[in-house]
């Protein structure tokens, strides 16, 4: 079973040091997501439809809202992975155009060969999180250096708009019917998946709604709803005092065991372990 060794969180987003031997379902994040191997067996992720190796020399790079999954090979040894979930607003501090990390095209490729500097910063951050889990300021400084090195190597950031105003003007918008349904989904994240109901609200057939949603947003309605529910679950587990049973009920799960399974399938570990490990950092 996979384990979380350390979890740091703050304005930058989340950094998780995960000892993985368990595959994850197809999912997405509203963050710039970078996966770096620390030690153990080489492994792989599926990003969109591309199999991307994660090795000592190769990182996996996932844009915001890009579907991906972890593909653990049965009987292969465990892999220690440094998983970065970085908030676009935090990256904006370094360069305005880096807020584009929350959308498509920020990384031009889903994987790439890392530099010696990226490798060194990865190892330093992982080691420091293990040795000094409560030194969040130091971790954030190392993360800053690591993300700058990753973006400068793998992102065509020089071609991004130089200001937020330009970035907004350059970005396209989804179909208005899909945006209307998304607003409903965000208000009703505790309700079960309802493709037929969402299609009806959009005034479309189920098949047309599904195709238009995926072409507009880049992921299926089910994956999108799971993203909303998972991000809300992480927020509650990290920042609220409620019991996990109360959180499970608030999110609309029929049984706490269903919530635990959902959380583990998306994060690699269950919500109780996620909460307990994250508390080491505060």
Secondary structure, 3 states (H helix, E strand, C coil): CCEEEEEEEECCEEEEEEEECCCCCCECCCCEEEEEEEEECCEEEEECCEEEEECCCEEEEECCCCCEEECCCCCCCCEEEEEEEECHHHHCCCCHHHHHHHCCCCECCCEEECCHHHHHHHHHHHHHHHHCCCCHHHHHHHHHHHHHHHHHHHECHHHCCCCHHHHHHHCCCCCHHHHHHHHHHHHCCCCCCCHHHHHHHHCCCHHHHHHHHHHHHCCCHHHHHHHHHHHHHHHHHHHCCCCHHHHHHHCCCCCHHHHHHHHHHHHCCCHHHHHHHHHHHC
